[in-house]
């Protein structure tokens, strides 16, 4: 007869004997009543370690979702346990701690309070005995339910977990275990803070009134479609830390490849992609964070993405394409792909066999977004639209209710039901918007009273569509098949190698010369700096080192005229940006009242002072230009060119700002619509200058000429990256109405969970 195994009770510490057949099952201490799982051996064992890293946004366990939906009441209070390890894959989801035992010891399922020893009467002893029995029964029930939710489909208990392995969940993928979860997966990719293209809105709301950013939308989509938490992944530079990931081209490509390669035949997967697209010589491309809209080598062919999905073994494959975002209130700050091109729409409407597509817009349309807010009336409720209109409507429909039957693991993803309602609401909202590119009524900024022909401006249209069909073969649901491993989203350093310059090296170089943005940054911008994510070769940057401080330059100004002019210009511009003459970019109705006349005069004096400072700096730099060729340092040559271009560009922008206030004085601001929650006006960017001053137009040409020289002669340097971005910044301005959230837009529990 085999010898019994022995372990220590995690409740009272006494030894418990149990037969080998009880390994992995629940055992109860006969001294204190604690119910625990019997380990395979009385000797501590180390849990196996995986070699890859896991994406933090997908590391929460499936147990969290199940427990949060069906909370298990605990009848008896538990004794103190070691610290918990918790993780939350998406913002807003509660993290459930896991009770951890010593390595190789049983995991506590329930632990009743120890009976106290008193010199008591028979009645008291009887009462305590009844309590102990009830506690033991309650613990057994909890253990049974826990195994039902967390264990294998065959009824076997989950093996003991090593605390060290669980503590490193944010860097180690979960082990493949048998599960009863739905065979579904989501990878959401959002590109927002573009380096060379117009930014798109992540949709984050600092006030917390509207929870419709990309991450929240993916969370709600996964919850309604019963996608396990461990199979929800987000790759987005707009997400808050620690979930933020940088969607560079190789990072996006490798993430998609790993996602499709690790999917099983029985899986049903969703790839949600929010990004710009551009057509080059008839070929549609998706634009990554560092993509240059004129260089196909820096872009991702849309056809490649569709082929990746087609090669995936999953039986149902959806691409949700939220392409060609445009914010009317912000305008075009940098180049973008324009409206959805015919070639892009053609590919989306004719995907490979087995791939289904849900597009946010059709050919010749934008997918509209609001970096501020838009009030959309959904029946009797005012909906605060934040971020993308298309994705915001997911939340609206979820609040209304999808209807239909309760989902089972073998069912298809009910995207058609969701699309039917989302498409209708999206198109209805778009028809409320005036087309900013329609000049039939008047130029942007004119009021209705000044319309030339008196005709109302045409309305825009955004009409989402679905296409494609699922695979003909149906794969039966198999709860005993191991779940796919957690998706490992690589970092930029992992994909570009170790020969790169360190972030600190690049930052020290850039911090010396980089100036604040000409225009106010978006409130939702993540603040990611290009020098923190863009790959720079260490050997190349060694040629552009700076060995002189600003103080040393001031002391030797006569010897270094170019450097002295640069240091003085940098100090002056930074002083303007941080001082009281910083230019406002918004107005309210109160600023148009008679009592605000004095305020208008003050606001006009500030741009005038800025213009004078910039004019003097421009003249000083032009005088130093004759000494540029004598300057031997590449660092100071490039910094001098960059500062010259910045001074000229800011001069043009401030002139545009002055013209914009001329529109205010002449009362030519666009009308505000209280029904849409408008509270004021924001300066929106446009490529065309509003001024008729030829000197300003010539100065704009000089700016581009300087930047072109930097890009051509010093490629792959920080100055070239800045020049490529700044060259295409739209310096023209126009006034656009904007809105902010109201208390009635506070979301209900059903929409914010």
N, C-alpha and C positions, 0 to 999 in steps of 0.2 A: 504493500500500500504506500503510495507516494507521501512524502512528508508534507505537512501543511506549510503554506507560506505565512510569513509574519510581517506586519507593518505596524506603524504607530498611528494611533487615533489622532487626527488633527484637532479634536475637541479637548480631550482630557490628557492625551499623551501616553495612555496605556497601550500595551501591546494587544493586537488583534490577530487571531489565527483564522485562516480561510483556505479552502481547497483551491487547487489550480484551476478548476473549471469556473471559479468565480472571478477570474481575472477580467478586468474591464467592466465588471458589473457593479451594482450598488451593494455595499455591505453596511451594516449598522453596528455601532459600538454597543456592547451589552452593558457598559458601565455608565455612559452619559447619553446614549441614544443618537449620537451624531451619525448622519447618513453620508457616505462618501463613496468614491469609486476606487475599486481595488486595483493597485498597480500590478504590472506584469512581474515585477521583481522587487524584492526588498532593498536592492541596491540602487542608488541614484543613477539615472541614465541621462545622457546629454541628448537634447533634441537635435535633429539634423538641421544644418544650416544651408540655406539656398545661396547660390553664388550671385544672383542678380538682385537688382534694386527694384523696389516697388514704388509706384506713384502714390504719394500720400493721399490724394483725393479719392483713391479707391480702396484704402486699407481698412475701412470699417468692416466688421464681420456681419455675416447674414443674421447672426443672433440679434443684433441691435434692432433690425427692422422687425423681426418677428416679435420680440419682446415689447417693443414700443406699440405695436398694433394690438397685441393680446397680452396685457400685463398680467402676471401671475401673482395672486395675493400670497403673502407670506404670513402665516399665522403666528409663528414663534419668532421672537427677536433673535438675531444671530450674534455670536461673540465677535470681538474685533478680529479683522482679517488683515493680512499684509496689504500694502498699497495696491491700488488698481491701476491697470494700464488701459487708457481710453483713447479712442481715435474717432474723428468725425469726418467722413469723406466729403461732405458738402456743407456749406454754411446753413445753419438753421436746424440741422438734424442733431438730436441729443445723442451724446456718446455714452454708452453703457459700460461701466467698469467690469472687468473680469477678475474674480477672486482667484488668487494664485497661491498654490501651496509650494512646499519645498520640492526641489527636483527629485523625482522618483516617489514622492508621497502622494496619497490620494487627494483628489480635488473635492472640496467640500460641496455637497449639494444642499444640505440643510443642516443646521446646527442648533438644536434647542438649548435653552438656558440650563446650566448645570443645577441639579437639585441641591438645595442647601441642607445642611445637617443641623437639625435642631433637637433638643430634648423635647419632643412634642407628643401630643396625644395621638391615639389611634385614628381619630377623625382627620387630623392634619396630615398624617402619613397617607391615609387613603386618598385625600384630595390631591396631594403631590403626585401620588402614583397615577391618578387619572390624568393629570396634566402631562406627565411624562409620556404616557401612552398616546395621548392626542398629538403631542409634538412629534412623536416618532411616525405616526400615521400621516401627519401633514408633510413631514419630510419625505416620506416615501412617495406621496402623490406628486410633490414638486419634482422629485427625481424622475418619475415616470414622464411627466409633462416636458421636463427639460430634455430628456432623451428623445422624446417625440419630435421636438423642434430642432434640436441641435445635433442629434446623433445620426447614425446612418440609417438608410432605408431598411436594412435588415434587422434593426432593433439593437445593434451592438452599441455600447456606450463609447463615447469619444475618448481617445487615449489621453493620459495626463499631459499637461503642457508645461514646457520649461519656461520659467519666468524670464530668463535671459532672451529666449527666442521671441516671446511676446513683446518684450520691452523694445525690441528693434523692429517692430512692425512697419515703421515708416521707411525702412530701408530694405526690408526683406519681404518678398512676395509670399502670400499665404500658401501653405502646402496644399496639394491637390487632394481633396477628401471627397468621399461620397456624400451627396447632398440631395435634398428633395426640392431645391429651389427651381424657379422657372428658368429654362435655358435661353436667357436673353442677355444681351450686352449692348452698351452704348459707349461710343467714343465721340466726344464733342470737342471740336477744334474752333477756337475763336481768335482771329487776328485783329487787333484793335489799334495799338499805338505804332502805326507804321513809321518807318524811318524815312522813306522817300515818297509815300503816298498819303492821301487824305485819311485821317484817322476815322475809325468807326466807334460807336458807343457800346461799351460793355453793358451799360444800363444800370450801374450801381447807383443806389439812392442813399446818400448819407443820412437823410432824415429818417429812414426806416419806414416811411409810409407806404411805399410801393416796392414790393419785393419781386421784381421781374427782370433782374439782370440775367445774363447767360447762365451763370451757375445755378441760380434759383430755378430757372426754367428747366434745366436739365434735371434738377432734383425732383421737380414736380412730375416731369415726364416719366422719369424712372419709377416714381412712386405709383402713378396711375397705371403704368404698364407692367408693374410687378417685376422690375429688373432688380436682381440682387445687388446690394450695395457694393459687394466686392467686384462687380462687373460694370461699374460706372466710372468712366475716366474722362478727365477734362484737361485739355492742352490749351491754355489761354494766358496771354500776357496781361489781360485785364483782371484776372482773379486776384483776390487778396492773398497775402502770404498766410500759410506756407504752401498754398495750392498753386501759386503762380508758376507757370512754365513758359518758356520762351519759344514761340512758334516760328523758328527759322526754317528755311527750306529743308535741310537734311533732317531736322528734328521731326517735322511733319511727315516726311516721306518714311522715315524709319518707324514712326509710331503707327502709321496706317499699315505698313507691312507687317509689323508684329501683331497688330490687332486682327487682321484677316488670317494670318498664319496660325494663330492660337485658337481660333474659333472652331468649334466642333460641328459635325454634320447636323446635329439636332438643334443647333443654336439659331436664334433669330436676332439679327444685329441691326443697329442703327449707327450710321456715321453722319453726325450733324456738323456741317462745315459753314462757318460764317466768315467770309473773306471777300475781297475785291476779285473780280476777274477782268481780264483784258484780252483783246483780240489782236494778234500780230500776224500779218500776212495770212489772214483767214484761219489761224489756229487759236483756239481759246486756251488761256492759261489762268490758273489760280495764283494769286499774288501772296507770297509769304511775308513775314515781317520785314525782311531786308530786301524784298524784291524791287528791282528797277523795272518800271513799266515799259521801258524801251529795250530791255535786254532779256531775250528768252532764256538765256543760260541761268538767270537768277530766279526763274519762275517755274511753276509745276504744271505740266500739261494736264488739262482736265480729263483727257482721254486716258492718261495713265492711271488716274484715280479710279475711273470707272472699270478699267481692266483689273485693277487690284481687287475690287469688289467682285467682279465676275469670277476671278480665280478662287475666291473664298469658298470653303466647303459648306458654310452655313446654308440652311435650307431657305431662309428668308433674309434678304439683304436690302436695306433702305438707305438711300442717300438723301438727307434733308439739306437742301442747298439754299442758304440765305446769302445770295450773292448781290453785289453791286449796291451796297448800302449808300444812302444819301440823306443828309440832314439839311432841310431847307433853312433852319434857323442859323446854322453854322456856315452854310455855303461850302465852297470849294477852297479850302485852305492850301491844299497841295493837289497835284494831279491824281486822278482816279480813273477807273476803267470806263466811266460814263454809264449809259444805260446798257441793259443786257444785250449783248451782240447776237446777231442772227446765228452765227456759228455755234455760240454757247447754247442758245435755246435749242438748236437742232440736236446737239449731243444729249442734252437733258431730256428731250422728248423721245429720243430713240436710244435708250440705254441697252447694254448687252443683255442677252437672255438671262433671266433669273435675278436681275437687278431692277429695283423699283426706285423711282425718283420723285421727290416732293420739292418743287421749286417755289421760292418765295415770290417770284415775279416772272413775267413772260417777256418775250422779245420786245425791245424798245422801251422797257420800263425800268424804274428804280425799285429797290426794296427800301422803303422809307424808314427813317429812325428819328428819334427825338432825344438829344442829349439833355434837354431840359424836360418838359412834360407836354403832353397833349391830352385834353379832356375829350373823351369819347363817350357818348351816351349809349349805354347798353340797356335798353328798356327803361326802367326807372332808376337805374344806377349809373352814376358817373364813374367811368373807368379812367384811372391815371395811366396813360401809356408812357412807358419809360424805356429807352433803348429801342430795339427793333420793333416795328409795328407787328410784323409777322409773328415773331416769337412771343411778344406780349399777349397776343390773342390766344396762345396756348392756355395761359392762366385764366383768361376770361371764359373760355370754353369749359375748363375744369371746374370753375365756380358754378357755371350753369348746369354741369353734369353731362357726361357723355351718353349715359343710358346704355341700353343693350344688356346682354347677359353677363354674369360674373365670369371673369377670365379663369381658365385652367392652364396648366403648364403645356398642354399639347395644342393650344389655340394659336392662331396667327396673331401677329401684332395688329391691334385695331387702329391702324393709322388712317385708313380710309374714312372711318367714322369721325376721327378728329379733324381730318383735312376738310371734310364737307362743311363743318361749322367754321373753322378758322379761315378758310378761303372766302367765305361769304362775308364775314366780319371785316377781314382785311380789305377787301374790295370796297365795302361800304365806307370805311374810314377814308380810304384814298380819294374817294369822290368828293370828300369835303374840302380837299386841299386845292389851292390855286396852283397852276403851273408856273413856277418862277422863270421858266425859259420861254414863256409865251409873251411876246412883246406887242401883241395886237392892241392891247389897251394902253399901256404906257410903259415907260422904262421903270425898272425897279426903284422904289422910293417915292413914286408919285401917288397921291391920294386918288380916290375914285372921282373926286370932283375935277381933277385935272386931266382926266382921261381924254385922249385925242378923239376917239371915235365913239365913246360912251358905251361900248360893248363890254360885258363882263369878261374877265380873263377866263380862259378854258380851265377845266379841272384835270388833274392828273389821274392816272389809272395804275393800280397795282393788282394784278390778277394772278394769284398763285395757281399751280396746276400739279397734277400727279400723272405719272406715266410709268410704263413698264409693267411686267407681270412676274409673279413669283415662280420659282422652279416647279416643274411638274411633279417631281418626286417628293413624297412626304416621308419624313424620317420620324419614326415613333419616338415618343418621349421616353427616355431611359434615365430614371433617377439614380441608378447605380453607377453611371459613368462619372469619372472624376471631373471636377469643374476645371475650366481653363485657368492657367496661371495668371496672376495679376499682371497687367500690362506695365512694362517698364518704359517710361518716357525718358529718353536720353537728355542729357544737358548739352549745351553748346560745346563745352570743353571735351566732352566724351566723343562728339562727332567730328571735331576739328583736330583733336590730338593735343599732345603736350608741348608742341613746339611753339605754342602761342605765347605772346606776352601776357603777364599776369594782369589782373584787373587793376591792382594798385599801381602798376607801372603806367598803364594807359591813363588812369584817372589823374595821376600827378601831371602828366603831359597836357591833358585836355583842360584841367581845372585852371591852368594859367591863362589860357586865351579864350575859352568859350564864354560867350555872352548870353544873357537871358533871352528867351524868345521875344520876337518883335511883338507878337500878339498874345493876349492872355490865353493861357493853356486851358483846355477843357477841365471842368470840375471832376470829371470821371477819369481823367488821365492817370495812369498807374505810377507815373514818375520814373519809369525805367529809362536809364540813360543809355545812349547808343554805345558808349565806351565800355559799358558793363556787359554787353551781350555780343557785340560785333567782334569777329576774330581778326586780330592783328598779329602779324608775324614779328617775333622778337628781334630777329636779325635785321628786319627792315626798319623798325623803330629806333634801333641803335644809331641810324644815320641822322635822326632828327632830335637828338637829345638837346636839352637846354642846360647850360652850366652857369647861368647868371640870374640872380634874383632881381626883382623890380627895384629894390633899394639900391643895389649895386649899379643898376642902369641909371637911376636918378643922380647918383654921385659922379657918374662918368658920361653925362648927357652929351657933352661936346664931342667926345670920342665916338659915341654911338648914336648918331642923329636918328636913324631908323628905329632903333630900339626905344629911344626916348619918346618918339612920337607915338609908338605903339602903347607904351605904358601909360602915357598921359590920356590917350583916347579910351583905353580900357577903364581907367578910373573914372573918367567923366561919364561914360555911358552907364556904368554900373551905378553911379550916383543918381543919374536920372531915373533909373528903373526902381530904385529903392526909396527915393525921396518923395516929397509932397507933390511933385509935378508928374507923377505917374498918371497915365491917361486912363480915364474911365471908359468902359466899353458897353455900359448899359444905361438906360434912362427909364424913368417912370412917368406916369401921367402928371405927377406933381411938378416935374421939371418943365412943363409947358405953361404953367400958370404965370400970371403977371408978377406974383411975388417972387418967382424964380429968375426974373430978369437979371438981378445982380449976380446970381449964381452962374448964369450963362456967361456973363462978362468975365467972371473969375476963371471959368473953365476955358474960355478963349485965350486968356492970358497965359495959361500953363503951356498949351501947344506953341504959343509964340516964343516963350522962353526956350523950349526944347529946340525949336527950329533954329534959333540964334546959336545955341551951343553946337548943334550938329553942323551948321554952316561954318563955324570957326574951326571945328575939328577937320572938316573936309579940306579946308584951305591949308591947314597945317600939314596934313598927310600928303597933299599934292606937292608941297614944298619939299617934304622928305623923300618924295618919289625919285628925285634925281640922285639920291645916295643909295638907292636899293641895290644896284648892281655891285656896289662896293661891299655890301654886307655879305659875309661868307657863310654865316650860319643858316642852314635850311629851316631851322625852327623859326628864326626871326623873319626870314623872307616870307614864309607862308603865313605867319601870324600877321605880318604887315598887310599882305594882300587881303586876308580875311577881314581885318578891321576896316580897311578902306571900303570894301564892299558893304559891310554892315552899316557904316556911317551913311553911305549913299542910300541904301535901302530904307533905313529908318527915317531919313529925310523925306523920301517919297511917301512912306506910310503916314507920317505926321501930317503931311500936306493933305492926304486923303481924309484924315481925321478932321481937319479943319473944314474941308468941304462938306463932310457929313454933318457938322454942326450948322453949316449954312442952311442945310435942308431943314434942321430943327427950327432955326430962326424964321424961315419962310413958311413954317407950319405945313410941311409936305411929308410928314411921317405917315406911314401906312396906318390905316384904321385898326384899332384894337377891337377884338371880339370877346365880350364878357362870357358868351356862351362856351367859348373854348378856353376860358381861364387865363386870357392874356392879362399880364400885369405890367408890361413895359416893352421896351425895344432893346435889341441886342445888335451890335455891329457884326454883320455877317461878311465873310470874305467873298471876293469875286476877282477873276483874273483881270477884267477890264478896269482901267483907272477911270474914275469919275471926272478927273480934272481935264481941262483943255490946255493946260500949261505944257508947251512943247519941251521946256527945260526939264520938267519932271519925267516925261516920257524918255528923253535922252539919258537921264540919270538911271532909269530902270534898265536901259540897254547896257550901260556901262557895268552895272552890277552883274548881269548875266555873263558879260565878256570876262570879267575878273574870275568868276566862279568856273567858267569853262576852262580857263587857263590852269587853275589849280587841279581840276579833275583830270585834265589831259597830261599834265607834266608830273603829277605826284599821286598816281593811283594807289589805292589800298592803304592810304594814310588817314589818320583822323581828320585832317583838313579836307581831304577829298570827300569823305563821307558827309561832313558838314556842308561843304560846298554843293554837293549833289542835292541835298535836302533844301538848303536855303535858296538855291537858284530858282526853284519852282514854287516858292511860297507866293501865294496870291496876295498882292499888296492893295488891290482895290477893295472898297468897302461899300456896304449898303445897310440900311436899317431894316431889321426883321422883327415882328412881334414874337414874344416868348411868354411862357406860362410857368407856374410853379404849383406844387401839389397843395390841395386843400384837405381839411380834416375829413370831409366825406369820402375822400379817396383811400382812407385807411382800409387796409385789406382785412377780410374776415379770416377766422381761424382756418376755414377750408382752403383758403388761397395761400396761406403763409406757412402751413405746416411742412 
